[in-house]
Amino acid sequence: MGLINPEFQTLPELFSSVFSHFRGQSDKSPIARKINGTYQSISYDSLEEDYRHLAAYLKTHGIEKDDRVAILSENRPGWYLADMAILSLGAIDVPLYPSLPPNQIEYILKNSGAKGVIVSNMLQLGKILSIWQNLDDLTLVIVMNKLEEPIEDVIDLTRAKTEGTQLLQEKPWLLDGIKTDPDDIATIIYTSGTTGLPKGVMLTHKNICENVKSCSSVIRIDESDNCLSFLPLSHAYERTGGYYLMFACGAQIFLCESVETISLNISESRPTLIFTVPRLFDRMKTSILKTATSEGGVKQKIFFWAIRTGEKYHKQLEEGKVSKLVGIQHELADKLVYSKIRKKFGGQLRYFVSGGAALPLKIGEFFQSLEITILEGFGLTETSPVTHINRPEKVKFGTVGPAVKNVQVRIAEDGEILLKGPNIMKGYWKDEAATADVIRDGWFYSGDIGEIDADGYLKITDRKKHIIVTSGGKNIAPLPIENLILDSPFVDQAMIVGEKRPFLIALIVPDFAKLTEYAAEHNIQANSNRKLIDNKEIVQIYEKLLRSLSRQLATHEKVRKFLLVDEPFTLENELMTPTLKMKRKEIIKKYSPEIDNLYNALNMVYNTE
């Protein structure tokens, strides 16, 4: 069936058409969340009623068309409610990651001139209260959780909705006649600021609506579908794909409790689609392999035979003809192995959709060999966000697929990917210079380097700003080298360093679960991560790894030395963005003394040779 109403031009039109379609159908639900250990659905009627009541409250308390209202919350029903209420008034919402510290929240609220903010809980409210005195425009603060004790000038969501109910009873016409134009700004999304201050990306209703329509023509989604939502709604990828697209097609969204409970929530919600990032596949692959190897004996042999059979089957499929023998073996492998793994993902999964960062080729092939399809795509916040996605009928790992409908793409002389279409942002909020820098003659300069193959599939080779220029003037793309290192089961994260340096070194976060197993098998005594990576035998694993990789690399690409790091790069230690990309500058800053020591020691060796 696809889109319930393919004609919508704005997000309020999208919402109202879906609510009209499902009105009175109590067995249909857009959202389900966990209460007391079980998933419980929210009906379309109650969601529509709630958002209208909140909108009435916001309007009566001074929120008008084009005003900015921030949402500072984890994924929860209140997020959708706030978004719908704000947009229905023709106002602009400003999503904020709940992991942001007060000083960054202050910068965004000040820069956007936010008049209101809707926060999830007391922790987030505390951040707002600590900076409110510096925010002249902020007049309205709503907290989703119930307020146990009154706080001056703060109201909780339940009270706001109750007041909104009374307002609509007294003035049923209160929300009538609000007109939203497709070219009006719907949201200002601040980029995660891996370098410098974050910039506010202005996305219009047309930008987002056109992107939803383009995506719906690639992946067939209907009322029988559901997805598990765990990527932050503050990010354009989850918001367009995991929220607006699903809602527009009448599919149900299950809210994940936390990143730690993803496996459990998958088995409970039995999703047909999961929007995710490559980092999750690493964890899942490790978990699958760990289960297979821990059983040992015949079961282990059958598992690896099934993987090889899957690889053979898909290779022959690609070549156009599957031999009878391989076909029979593949059917058997499906009964013995693949079906059991699919059951762990709820048994209904049609596709994983991967975005936000590059999916390593070998990860895609590994899951394909288990009959689990990953559709890798590409896009940026500035492009609303999807510009490319692999097609279910033809997946090519190592690429992000062809462009979606309405998006034009070309490669500049220096390899930069240029994009054009109705999904390209209006510009950066209050930053004409930055806008002019990336939008020229109607083309958006993505900052990514890539190439297009004969089938029109785009391959991203690196970020332009991540290109390392050594002191010898060599330009090196770190991503392919990092992916080679990440292929090792002993590596959890890897980052290449070498800007203005004579050669490359790698920062490696080991897979400590794998290392601990190895240490136990080889009688290596170590009671902490630090002691593990200081052990000579352990260090030799990584020396051997880099030696073997050297054969695949040009001289200037070889990694001469490495630094083993005893704690992962995470959101908590602020070394990753909320979408799980490494903050390269922050990581280099944190480990600069160790990096300098490595280079100094190596320079002495190179200078004396």
N, C-alpha and C positions, 0 to 999 in steps of 0.2 A: 504493500500500500504506500509506503513512504510518507511524505509530508501530508499532514491532515488538511492543511490549506496552503497550496503552493503559491498563493497570490500575496502573502503578507509582505509589506514594505518596511514596517517598523516592528520593534519588539513588542510594544503594547498590542499591535494588531495580531502578532503571533500568539501572545498569551490569550487574548479574548477569543480568537478562533478555536483554540484548543479547549478552553473552558466551555465554550458553547457546544462543541462536539460531544463532550463527555457529561454535560449537565444532567444530573439526576441518576447517573450510573454509579451507584455506591460500590459496585464490585470492581471498578477501575480506579487505579491510583497512580499518581505521578512519582510519589516519593515514599520510601519506607525507611524507618530508622529503628534502632534497637532500643527497646524499653524492657527493663527487668529480664534481660537475657533472651528475648525473642524479638524478631522483626515485626513491626506493626506499621500498617499502611496509613497514609494520609489521603483522604479522598480529594478529587478535583474540586468538589463543591466547597469543602471546608478551607482548602488552600485559597480559593478565589475569594471567599468571604473574608478570611483573615487579611489578605493583602489589601483588599479594598478598605477595610477598617483602619489598617495602619496608614494607608494613603490619605484617608480622611483626616487622621490625626496630624500627619505631617503637613498637609495643606493648611489646616487651621492654625498650625504653629509656625507659619511663615515660609514654608518651603514652596517655591514657585518654579516655573519653567526655567531651565538652564542653571538653577542653583546646584551646587555640588554637595553631595551627601556621601560620607565615607562609610564603608562596611569593614569593621575590624573583627573578624570572626573565623573560627574553624568551619569546616563543612558541616552544616546542620540545617534543619528545616528553616530556621530563622534567616539564614543567608538568602535562600530563594525568595522568601517572603519580603525581606528588605529590598532586594533587587527589583522585584515586580512592583512594589509600592513606589519606589523612587522613580523608576522609568515611566510608570503610568501617569505621573505628574508632569512629564516632560523634563524632569530634573536629570542630573548627570550623577552616576555613582562612581565612587573612587574606592576600589577594593584595596585593602591593606593586608599583608601577610601577618597572621597572628604571632609569628616569630620575630617580628621587628621590634627593636628597642625603642624607648620613648623618644630619643633624639631624632631618629629617622622618621617616626610617625609625625613628630612636630614639623619636620621639614616638608613632608608631603601635604599635611593639612594646611600649612601656611601657604605653600606654593600653589595649591589648588584653590585656596580661599574657601575651604569647606565650611558650610553653614551648619551642618549637622553631622553627627557620627552615631552609628548603631554598632554597639560592641556586644560580644558574646557573654562575657562573664566578669567576675570581680577582678581577676588578674588584668584583663584588658582595660577595664574601667579605671583601675589604679594608674595605668600608664597615661590615660587621658587626663585624669585629675591632676597628675603631677606636672602636666604641661599646659593646662587650660589657660592659666594666667598669661601665657605668651601668644594665645590665639584670639585675635580681635574679632574674627569673623564667626567663630564657633558659638552658636546660641542654643543648640539643641543636642542633648545627649540621651540616648536610649540604650538600656542594657537588656539583653534577651533573657537572662536568668532573673528569677524573682528577687527583688530587693527585700532583704529581711528587715533592714532598718532604713528609714528615709534618708536620702542624700540630697542636699539642696540642688535644685535645678536638674536633677536626674530622674527619669521615669523608667519603670521597667516595661517590657513589651506587652505583658498581660494588661496592665493598666492603660497603656496607649491604645491597645485594640478595643478595650471596653469603652474608652472615651470616644474612639472613632465610631463604634457601633451607635452610640447615642447621637453623635453628630449627624450620621447618615439617616437615622430615624427622624430627626428634626428637619434635616435638609436633604431629602433624597436626591436632589439635583447637584449636590456638592461637587461630584467628580465628573459632571457632564461637561462637554464642550472643550475638553483639553485636547489641543491638536499637536501632534508630533509629526515633524517632517522627516523623510528618509535621510536628509542631509544634516539633521540635528545631531549634536554629539550625544552619544548614549553613555559612554564611560571614558574615564581617564585612567589608564593603567600605567602605573609607574614601573619602569624596567627595574630589574633587581639590583642594578647599580654595582656590577662587578668592577667597574672602573668609574671613579668620580661620583658626582651626585646623580641620583636617578632622574630620568626624564619622563614626563607625563605623556604617554601615547594617547592621542585623541582618536577614538574609534566612533564612527557615526552608526546610526541604526542601519543605514544601507550597507556599510562595510560588513557588519556582523550578519545581517539577514542574507546578503548575497553569498557569504561564506557558508552559512548553514545550508542554503539551497545547493551550492556546488558539492558539498560533502555528501548530501543526501542522494546525489546522482551517482556517487561512487560506491557507497555501502548501502545496501538495501536494509532499512530498519523499519519495523512496524510495531503494532501493539503487542505482539508476542515476544518482543525483545525486552531485555533489562540489562543494566550495567551496574557495576560496583564502583562507587565514587570514592577515591581516596587522594587523588592529586588535588592540590589547593584550588578552590574556585576563584581565588584571587588571580590565578594565572589564565591567560587567554585560551590556552589549549584545552583545559578541563572545562572552562566556561562555555566555549563554543561547542566542543565535541561532546563532553560528558553531561552538559546541562541543556543548552538551547536546542541542539540537534536531537537529543533523545526526547525532550519535551515536545518538539515540533512534530515528531513521528508517533507520539502517543506511547512511547516506551517508558518503562518504570526505572527509577534511579534508586538503588539501595545505597545508603550511606555507610561507609566503613567506619568502625569504631576508632581505629588508629592504625598506623603503619604496622605495628606489631601484630595486629589481629587479622591481617589481610588473608592469610591461608584459611583461618577459621570462617571469616565472613564470606569468602568465595564458596566454601562448601555449603554454607547456610543459604546464600542468596541465589546460587546456581546461575551466574550471569551468562548471557549469550555474547556479550561484548565487554572487554575491559580496556579502558584507555590508560596507558601506563608509560613509564620511562625505562630506558635500557638498564638502569641500575637494578631494577626489580628482577629482570631476567637472569642477571648474574647470580642473585640469591637463589632463585628458583632452580637454576641449573645445578648449583652447588648442592642444594637440598635433594634433588632427584638423584644425583650421582652418589651422594652420601648414603641414601637409602639403598640404592642398588648394590654398592660395594659392601655395605655392612651386612647384607644377607649372605654374601659370599657364595662359594660352591656353584651348584647348577643354576640357581636363580641369577647370580651375577653373570654367568656365561650367557644365559638366555637374553638378559637385558642388553649386553653389548652386541650379541648377534642381531637383535632386533634393531639396534641403532645402525649397524652396518647394512642391514636389509633395507631400512628406510632410506639411507643415503643412496644405495644402488637403485632403488625403485624410483626416487625422484630424479636421479641422473638420467635414467632411461626414459622417464616421462618427458623430461625436457628435450631429449633427443627425438621424441615422437613415437617410440615403440617400446612397450614393456614386454619382456620375454615371459612366456607362460610360467616358467619355473619361479622367476622373481615375483610374479603376480601371486602365485600360490604361497610362497614364503611370506610375502607381505600380509596376506590375509591371516596367516597363522600368527605372525608377529603382532598384528592388531588385537587378536583374541588374547594372546599371552601377556602383552606389555602395554601397547598404546592405549587400549581401552581403559586399563586400570589407572594409568596416569591421567587420562582425560576425566576420569571419575573424581580424582582429587581436585580438579578444577570445576566440580559441580556437574559434569557430564553433559552440559548444554552449550559449552563455549564454542562459538563460531569463529571469532577472531580476537586476537590481541591487536590493539592499535598502538603503535609505538611512536613517540615523538619527544621533543624537548632536547634530545642529544642524539649523536650517531649510534646506531645499533651495530655492534661488531658483527662482521660477516659470519663468523663461526657460531655465534649465538643463534642467529637466524636459522642457519643450517641444522644446528643441533635440535631445535624445537620442530623444524619441518620434518626431520627424520623420525620424530615421535608423533607425526600427524597433528601437530598444533601449529596453526597458521598465525604468523605475525605480519601485519600490514604496517610497514614503516612509512612514515610521512615526514613532511618538512614544512616549516613555516616560522614566522616570527610574530611577536606581539603586534608589530607594525603592519602585519598583513592579515590580521583578524582571526586566527593566525594561519590557517592551512592553505598552502599553495600547491603542494604535491602529495600524492599518496600512491602506494603500490596498489594495483588492482587485484581483487580476490582471484580473478581468472588467470592472472599472470604476475606472480611475485618474483622480483629479482633482488636477491639479497645483495647488499653493498650499494644499492641505489635507494632513493626515496620515491621512486615511481615517476609517472608523467604528471604534468600540471593538471590541476582540477579545472573544471569548466570555467570560462571567463578570465582565467589567469594567463597572461602572456609571459614568456620567459626568454631571455637571451643572455649570452655570456659575453662580458666585456673583454677587451684585448688583454687585460691583466688577469683574466680568469674569474672576475667577480660576477656573481649571479645578480642579474637585474630583473625586476618584476613589475608588471603593470596589470591593473584590473580594478573592478569596483570594490575590492576588499582592501585596497591600500589606504592606510590611515589618512586622516585630515592633516596631521602634522603633530609636532610636539607642542604641548601646552606652554604658552608664553616663551617660546624659544624659536624664533624665526630663523636664526642663523643655523641651528642644528637641523631644522626642517629642510632648509635650502641645501644643506650638505648631503642629505640622503635622498631627496626627491628632486630630480633634474629632468626636465622635458617630459614629465609624466611618468618617468621610470623611477622605481625605488631601488636604491643601491643597498643590497642586503648585507654587505660586509662578509659574505661567505664566498669561498672559492669553490668552483665546481665545473663539471663538464656534462654534456648531454650525449647519450649513446645513440646508436642507429634506431632504436625503438622509441626514442623520445624520453627515455628514463633518465632522471637527473642523478648524478653522483656528486655528493659533497666531499671535497677533499680536505678542506679546513676552513677555519675562521680567518679572515684577512688579518684581524688584529692579533690572532694567536701565532701568526707566522713568525718564526724565530729567525732573526738575522744575526749570524755569528760575527765575531770581530773580524773574521776573514771575508765577510761580505756574502756568505752563503745563505740563501733563503731556504728554511726547512719547515715543513708542515709537521707539527708534533703529533697530531692525532693518529696517523697510520702507525707511527712507532709505538705510541702508547697502547694501541690496540694489539700490536704484536706481543707486548709485554703482558697485557691483560689475559692473553690466551693461556698463560700458565696457571695451573690450579693453585699454585702457591702465592698468587698475587690477587689482592682485593682491589687496590686502586694504584694508579701510576700517573706520574706527571713529569714531562720532560722540561728541563731548564737549559738555557744556553744563550739567551739574548745578550749580545755584545760580549760574548765569551768565546774563547778559542775553540771549544768543542762542547758536546752535549753531556749532561749527566741526568740521571733519573731519580726522582723521589718515589719510593715504593712503599705502599702500605701492604704488608703481607696478609694472606688469609690465615689468621691466627688459629682457627679451628684445624685447618689442614696441617699447619706447622706443629701444633700440639700433638696431633696424631703421629706425625713423622718423628718427633722427639721421643715419644713413648716407644715407638717401634725400634728406635736406634739407641735406646738407653741414654738419651741426652737429658741431663738434669737442669731444669730451669723452672722457677716458680713464678715468673712474671714475663710479660711481653718483652720488656726491656732486656731481661737476661737471655730470652730466646734469641733475639736478633743480635745480641753481642756474641753469641756462640759461633766459633769458627766453622763448625760443620754446617750450621744453618746459613751462614754468609756464603759458603761455597755453592749452595743451591742456586743463589741469585747470580753468582759469578759465572756459573756454568750456563744459566739461562741466557745471560747477555752475550756470552761468547757464541752460543748457537745462533742467536738472532743476528749477530754481526754479519753472518754470511748472506743474509737477505737484504743488507743495507749498503748504500753507497758510503764511501769513506767519510764524507762530511756528516752522514746521518748516524754513524756508529755512536753508541752510548759508551763513553769511556769509563764512567764510574757511577756508582749509585749510593743513595742514602736510604737506609731502612728506617721507617718511621713507626714508632710504637703505638700511635693512636690514629684511627681513621679520620679522614676529612669528613665532617658532618655539619648538619644545620646547627647543632647545639654549640659546637666550638667556632661557629661562624666562618668555616672554611668551605662551605657549600651554599649555593643560592637555594631559595625555597623549592626550585624545580630540580634540585640535585645536580647542578653543574658545579664544577670546581671553581672556586674564586682564586684564580691563578696568582694574582698580585698579592692577595692576603697570605697565601701559602708560602710564596717566596719570601715575603716579609717575615713570617713567623720563623722560617728555617734559614734565614739569611746567614747567621754565624756558621752553621754547619755547612751550608753551600759554599761560603767563602773558604772555609777550611779545606774542603775537598778540592776546590780549584787551586788554592795555594799549594797544596801538597802535590797535585798533578802537574802544576806549572813547573815546580822544582824538578820533577822527574823529566818533563819534556825539555826543559832548558839544559839539563845536564846530559841529555842523550846526544 
